[in-house]
């Protein structure tokens, strides 16, 4: 064991003694590895930037039926969707009769807004840190899109009144007023439509009122509440992650539900990622083959130059295994230093690329270096270094000491 450690020490001292050759070997490895690390960083940064742009819009994960179901959807079906691990939020949507409501504007004119049901955990509101509206009485709360708030001339914290009308079975027209308080306004990029987000219960009450069904909680008269379960025309569902959109889309289609999603955009990013991975793999294989060939040739040449020295070590009592360790140690150290230099050069290149494109991409990092990728490159290079040094190591271990005696 003592000879083995001494062989490692001698190998490292010899590596530092041959400064020029060792530096050339390190530079050769760094020149091969640096472009590969930079390419991988660009791939990672580009794909992450595309994913980030999609995730900045909560609508990327949304799924809405392309049409209404034949018999509608029950609350039990929506609850079943919520229980799936790939679903983060789901809420039913009422019929078109409850999807619009007239609000009084600041100048006293009534303007129609589209209504959208919401509930705790709604990604569209949570993403922008908007307070969840409540169906409280006598004044309920709601969240407006910026175009809707501009149309009504209201700001956050202000109150407004909606007018809800219907036609009774006897032909008489009647209406009631619904007071609301605005508790949040979505930013312009969240929605370009005139939308008011309200708790699901309010939309159900509006639908019942217009269907002339009694609403005891609000004192609206009408026909008795039907015994059968309420059915909804549509629903709004959010996948948990980008990777869940396509499988969830496929699942819903097997249930006979055609949905509108952004699966194509997500699939395009996945295909870009896969294509770049294939290109990187081809380049990595070429670099790996070149590194192995370089390692074999340089290590073999070093062993041949040091035949007499290695034979003298055998005469001094070093075992064959100790001589086997000698070239392997030097090759591993060359690989280690080459990877460190390549990493430093890659970081400089990444900083330059990001600085070059920062103004065009609004500060988004297009070249992202990741420590796990660097450690993976280090591990692969060290494995290839060992593989490439096997033949030179076997030649070193097989040196006949008698050659040294003849030369002496």
LINKA-V586406 format. One record per residue. N is the residue number from 1. RES is the residue in three letters. PSI is psi in degrees with one decimal (NA if undefined). Layout:
# LINKA-V586406
n->N res->RES psi->PSI
n->N res->RES psi->PSI
This chain:
# LINKA-V586406
n->1 res->UNK psi->-36.3
n->2 res->UNK psi->-41.0
n->3 res->UNK psi->-35.2
n->4 res->UNK psi->-45.3
n->5 res->UNK psi->-37.2
n->6 res->UNK psi->-36.2
n->7 res->UNK psi->-40.7
n->8 res->UNK psi->-42.7
n->9 res->UNK psi->-44.3
n->10 res->UNK psi->-39.1
n->11 res->UNK psi->-42.5
n->12 res->UNK psi->-39.9
n->13 res->UNK psi->-39.4
n->14 res->UNK psi->-37.2
n->15 res->UNK psi->-43.4
n->16 res->UNK psi->-27.8
n->17 res->UNK psi->-40.7
n->18 res->UNK psi->66.5
n->19 res->UNK psi->-45.8
n->20 res->UNK psi->-48.9
n->21 res->UNK psi->-41.1
n->22 res->UNK psi->-42.8
n->23 res->UNK psi->-40.1
n->24 res->UNK psi->-40.2
n->25 res->UNK psi->-42.3
n->26 res->UNK psi->-44.0
n->27 res->UNK psi->-36.9
n->28 res->UNK psi->-44.4
n->29 res->UNK psi->-44.0
n->30 res->UNK psi->-37.2
n->31 res->UNK psi->-28.3
n->32 res->UNK psi->-37.0
n->33 res->UNK psi->-32.1
n->34 res->UNK psi->-49.3
n->35 res->UNK psi->-35.0
n->36 res->UNK psi->-43.0
n->37 res->UNK psi->-39.2
n->38 res->UNK psi->-42.4
n->39 res->UNK psi->-43.2
n->40 res->UNK psi->-39.4
n->41 res->UNK psi->-39.2
n->42 res->UNK psi->-40.6
n->43 res->UNK psi->-47.3
n->44 res->UNK psi->-46.0
n->45 res->UNK psi->-40.6
n->46 res->UNK psi->-48.0
n->47 res->UNK psi->-42.2
n->48 res->UNK psi->-36.4
n->49 res->UNK psi->-41.8
n->50 res->UNK psi->-43.0
n->51 res->UNK psi->-40.6
n->52 res->UNK psi->-39.5
n->53 res->UNK psi->-38.5
n->54 res->UNK psi->-42.2
n->55 res->UNK psi->-19.9
n->56 res->UNK psi->-18.4
n->57 res->UNK psi->109.3
n->58 res->UNK psi->-23.0
n->59 res->UNK psi->-11.7
n->60 res->UNK psi->-33.9
n->61 res->UNK psi->2.4
n->62 res->UNK psi->149.7
n->63 res->UNK psi->126.4
n->64 res->UNK psi->133.3
n->65 res->UNK psi->138.0
n->66 res->UNK psi->-25.0
n->67 res->UNK psi->169.9
n->68 res->UNK psi->148.0
n->69 res->UNK psi->158.0
n->70 res->UNK psi->-44.2
n->71 res->UNK psi->11.8
n->72 res->UNK psi->-176.1
n->73 res->UNK psi->137.8
n->74 res->UNK psi->164.8
n->75 res->UNK psi->-31.9
n->76 res->UNK psi->-39.4
n->77 res->UNK psi->-42.9
n->78 res->UNK psi->-40.7
n->79 res->UNK psi->-33.6
n->80 res->UNK psi->-37.9
n->81 res->UNK psi->-41.1
n->82 res->UNK psi->-30.7
n->83 res->UNK psi->-13.5
n->84 res->UNK psi->140.5
n->85 res->UNK psi->-19.6
n->86 res->UNK psi->9.5
n->87 res->UNK psi->130.4
n->88 res->UNK psi->-23.8
n->89 res->UNK psi->142.1
n->90 res->UNK psi->139.5
n->91 res->UNK psi->138.8
n->92 res->UNK psi->158.7
n->93 res->UNK psi->134.9
n->94 res->UNK psi->174.7
n->95 res->UNK psi->168.2
n->96 res->UNK psi->-24.2
n->97 res->UNK psi->-23.6
n->98 res->UNK psi->17.1
n->99 res->UNK psi->7.3
n->100 res->UNK psi->144.2
n->101 res->UNK psi->142.4
n->102 res->UNK psi->128.1
n->103 res->UNK psi->147.1
n->104 res->UNK psi->127.4
n->105 res->UNK psi->176.3
n->106 res->UNK psi->-28.6
n->107 res->UNK psi->13.2
n->108 res->UNK psi->3.5
n->109 res->UNK psi->142.6
n->110 res->UNK psi->134.6
n->111 res->UNK psi->141.3
n->112 res->UNK psi->137.5
n->113 res->UNK psi->147.8
n->114 res->UNK psi->138.5
n->115 res->UNK psi->139.4
n->116 res->UNK psi->124.9
n->117 res->UNK psi->148.5
n->118 res->UNK psi->165.4
n->119 res->UNK psi->166.0
n->120 res->UNK psi->134.1
n->121 res->UNK psi->3.7
n->122 res->UNK psi->116.1
n->123 res->UNK psi->-31.5
n->124 res->UNK psi->-36.1
n->125 res->UNK psi->-40.7
n->126 res->UNK psi->-35.1
n->127 res->UNK psi->-32.4
n->128 res->UNK psi->12.3
n->129 res->UNK psi->44.9
n->130 res->UNK psi->137.2
n->131 res->UNK psi->138.8
n->132 res->UNK psi->125.5
n->133 res->UNK psi->158.0
n->134 res->UNK psi->148.8
n->135 res->UNK psi->55.7
n->136 res->UNK psi->158.6
n->137 res->UNK psi->145.0
n->138 res->UNK psi->-14.1
n->139 res->UNK psi->117.7
n->140 res->UNK psi->167.0
n->141 res->UNK psi->159.7
n->142 res->UNK psi->164.9
n->143 res->UNK psi->134.9
n->144 res->UNK psi->148.9
n->145 res->UNK psi->160.2
n->146 res->UNK psi->-42.0
n->147 res->UNK psi->-37.0
n->148 res->UNK psi->-42.3
n->149 res->UNK psi->-39.5
n->150 res->UNK psi->-38.0
n->151 res->UNK psi->-39.8
n->152 res->UNK psi->-17.3
n->153 res->UNK psi->35.7
n->154 res->UNK psi->159.6
n->155 res->UNK psi->170.2
n->156 res->UNK psi->133.2
n->157 res->UNK psi->-13.9
n->158 res->UNK psi->161.8
n->159 res->UNK psi->155.0
n->160 res->UNK psi->163.6
n->161 res->UNK psi->138.1
n->162 res->UNK psi->149.9
n->163 res->UNK psi->125.1
n->164 res->UNK psi->117.5
n->165 res->UNK psi->161.6
n->166 res->UNK psi->166.9
n->167 res->UNK psi->120.3
n->168 res->UNK psi->161.4
n->169 res->UNK psi->-26.9
n->170 res->UNK psi->6.9
n->171 res->UNK psi->-4.3
n->172 res->UNK psi->133.6
n->173 res->UNK psi->137.3
n->174 res->UNK psi->161.4
n->175 res->UNK psi->160.1
n->176 res->UNK psi->161.5
n->177 res->UNK psi->139.9
n->178 res->UNK psi->113.8
n->179 res->UNK psi->138.3
n->180 res->UNK psi->155.3
n->181 res->UNK psi->132.6
n->182 res->UNK psi->116.4
n->183 res->UNK psi->-1.6
n->184 res->UNK psi->149.3
n->185 res->UNK psi->121.8
n->186 res->UNK psi->146.9
n->187 res->UNK psi->164.1
n->188 res->UNK psi->-36.0
n->189 res->UNK psi->-13.4
n->190 res->UNK psi->-35.1
n->191 res->UNK psi->138.4
n->192 res->UNK psi->6.7
n->193 res->UNK psi->164.6
n->194 res->UNK psi->89.5
n->195 res->UNK psi->141.6
n->196 res->UNK psi->123.5
n->197 res->UNK psi->124.5
n->198 res->UNK psi->157.5
n->199 res->UNK psi->149.0
n->200 res->UNK psi->-36.4
n->201 res->UNK psi->-35.2
n->202 res->UNK psi->-43.8
n->203 res->UNK psi->-34.7
n->204 res->UNK psi->-39.3
n->205 res->UNK psi->-39.3
n->206 res->UNK psi->-43.3
n->207 res->UNK psi->-44.1
n->208 res->UNK psi->-41.2
n->209 res->UNK psi->-46.0
n->210 res->UNK psi->-23.5
n->211 res->UNK psi->5.4
n->212 res->UNK psi->48.7
n->213 res->UNK psi->138.3
n->214 res->UNK psi->141.3
n->215 res->UNK psi->88.3
n->216 res->UNK psi->-37.5
n->217 res->UNK psi->-26.2
n->218 res->UNK psi->0.0
n->219 res->UNK psi->22.2
n->220 res->UNK psi->127.5
n->221 res->UNK psi->163.3
n->222 res->UNK psi->-168.6
n->223 res->UNK psi->159.3
n->224 res->UNK psi->153.4
n->225 res->UNK psi->127.7
n->226 res->UNK psi->148.7
n->227 res->UNK psi->-32.1
n->228 res->UNK psi->156.9
n->229 res->UNK psi->146.4
n->230 res->UNK psi->138.4
n->231 res->UNK psi->141.0
n->232 res->UNK psi->149.5
n->233 res->UNK psi->-31.6
n->234 res->UNK psi->-171.6
n->235 res->UNK psi->164.4
n->236 res->UNK psi->122.0
n->237 res->UNK psi->144.0
n->238 res->UNK psi->129.0
n->239 res->UNK psi->155.0
n->240 res->UNK psi->-42.6
n->241 res->UNK psi->172.2
n->242 res->UNK psi->-37.0
n->243 res->UNK psi->-15.1
n->244 res->UNK psi->-12.3
n->245 res->UNK psi->-50.8
n->246 res->UNK psi->-47.2
n->247 res->UNK psi->-37.7
n->248 res->UNK psi->-37.8
n->249 res->UNK psi->-45.4
n->250 res->UNK psi->-39.5
n->251 res->UNK psi->-45.8
n->252 res->UNK psi->-34.4
n->253 res->UNK psi->-34.2
n->254 res->UNK psi->-21.9
n->255 res->UNK psi->6.7
n->256 res->UNK psi->19.2
n->257 res->UNK psi->110.1
n->258 res->UNK psi->124.2
n->259 res->UNK psi->154.6
n->260 res->UNK psi->120.1
n->261 res->UNK psi->177.0
n->262 res->UNK psi->36.8
n->263 res->UNK psi->-32.7
n->264 res->UNK psi->-44.3
n->265 res->UNK psi->-41.3
n->266 res->UNK psi->-39.9
n->267 res->UNK psi->-35.1
n->268 res->UNK psi->-41.2
n->269 res->UNK psi->-41.4
n->270 res->UNK psi->-40.2
n->271 res->UNK psi->-37.8
n->272 res->UNK psi->-44.0
n->273 res->UNK psi->-45.4
n->274 res->UNK psi->-40.7
n->275 res->UNK psi->-43.8
n->276 res->UNK psi->-35.2
n->277 res->UNK psi->-39.5
n->278 res->UNK psi->-42.6
n->279 res->UNK psi->-44.4
n->280 res->UNK psi->-37.3
n->281 res->UNK psi->-43.7
n->282 res->UNK psi->-45.6
n->283 res->UNK psi->-40.5
n->284 res->UNK psi->-39.0
n->285 res->UNK psi->-41.1
n->286 res->UNK psi->-43.6
n->287 res->UNK psi->-41.8
n->288 res->UNK psi->-43.0
n->289 res->UNK psi->-41.1
n->290 res->UNK psi->-38.3
n->291 res->UNK psi->-41.3
n->292 res->UNK psi->-44.6
n->293 res->UNK psi->-42.6
n->294 res->UNK psi->-40.9
n->295 res->UNK psi->-45.5
n->296 res->UNK psi->-47.9
n->297 res->UNK psi->-45.2
n->298 res->UNK psi->-41.9
n->299 res->UNK psi->-38.8
n->300 res->UNK psi->-39.9
n->301 res->UNK psi->-39.0
n->302 res->UNK psi->-40.8
n->303 res->UNK psi->-42.2
n->304 res->UNK psi->-35.4
n->305 res->UNK psi->-26.8
n->306 res->UNK psi->27.0
n->307 res->UNK psi->-47.3
n->308 res->UNK psi->-41.7
n->309 res->UNK psi->-43.6
n->310 res->UNK psi->-37.1
n->311 res->UNK psi->-36.5
n->312 res->UNK psi->-37.4
n->313 res->UNK psi->-37.5
n->314 res->UNK psi->-39.7
n->315 res->UNK psi->-27.7
n->316 res->UNK psi->0.1
n->317 res->UNK psi->4.8
n->318 res->UNK psi->137.9
n->319 res->UNK psi->167.6
n->320 res->UNK psi->-36.9
n->321 res->UNK psi->-35.6
n->322 res->UNK psi->-40.5
n->323 res->UNK psi->-28.3
n->324 res->UNK psi->-36.6
n->325 res->UNK psi->-26.5
n->326 res->UNK psi->-60.8
n->327 res->UNK psi->-29.8
n->328 res->UNK psi->-41.4
n->329 res->UNK psi->-45.7
n->330 res->UNK psi->-40.3
n->331 res->UNK psi->-42.3
n->332 res->UNK psi->-40.7
n->333 res->UNK psi->-37.6
n->334 res->UNK psi->-44.7
n->335 res->UNK psi->-41.9
n->336 res->UNK psi->-47.7
n->337 res->UNK psi->-37.3
n->338 res->UNK psi->-40.4
n->339 res->UNK psi->-42.4
n->340 res->UNK psi->-44.5
n->341 res->UNK psi->-41.2
n->342 res->UNK psi->-38.8
n->343 res->UNK psi->-42.6
n->344 res->UNK psi->-44.0
n->345 res->UNK psi->-36.7
n->346 res->UNK psi->-39.9
n->347 res->UNK psi->-41.6
n->348 res->UNK psi->-43.2
n->349 res->UNK psi->-41.0
n->350 res->UNK psi->-42.7
n->351 res->UNK psi->-40.5
n->352 res->UNK psi->-42.2
n->353 res->UNK psi->-44.6
n->354 res->UNK psi->-39.8
n->355 res->UNK psi->-34.9
n->356 res->UNK psi->-37.0
n->357 res->UNK psi->4.4
n->358 res->UNK psi->-39.9
n->359 res->UNK psi->-33.4
n->360 res->UNK psi->-29.6
n->361 res->UNK psi->15.2
n->362 res->UNK psi->43.7
n->363 res->UNK psi->1.2
n->364 res->UNK psi->134.1
n->365 res->UNK psi->113.3
n->366 res->UNK psi->-13.7
n->367 res->UNK psi->102.9
n->368 res->UNK psi->111.5
n->369 res->UNK psi->135.1
n->370 res->UNK psi->132.3
n->371 res->UNK psi->-42.4
n->372 res->UNK psi->-37.2
n->373 res->UNK psi->-38.6
n->374 res->UNK psi->-43.4
n->375 res->UNK psi->-35.3
n->376 res->UNK psi->-41.8
n->377 res->UNK psi->-40.8
n->378 res->UNK psi->-45.1
n->379 res->UNK psi->-43.1
n->380 res->UNK psi->-43.7
n->381 res->UNK psi->-41.8
n->382 res->UNK psi->-37.5
n->383 res->UNK psi->-43.4
n->384 res->UNK psi->-34.1
n->385 res->UNK psi->-42.3
n->386 res->UNK psi->-44.0
n->387 res->UNK psi->-41.2
n->388 res->UNK psi->-20.8
n->389 res->UNK psi->0.7
n->390 res->UNK psi->-50.8
n->391 res->UNK psi->-49.0
n->392 res->UNK psi->-35.0
n->393 res->UNK psi->-41.4
n->394 res->UNK psi->-37.7
n->395 res->UNK psi->-39.8
n->396 res->UNK psi->-41.5
n->397 res->UNK psi->-23.4
n->398 res->UNK psi->8.2
n->399 res->UNK psi->134.1
n->400 res->UNK psi->119.2
n->401 res->UNK psi->-22.7
n->402 res->UNK psi->-25.5
n->403 res->UNK psi->-37.7
n->404 res->UNK psi->-41.2
n->405 res->UNK psi->-39.3
n->406 res->UNK psi->-43.5
n->407 res->UNK psi->-37.9
n->408 res->UNK psi->NA
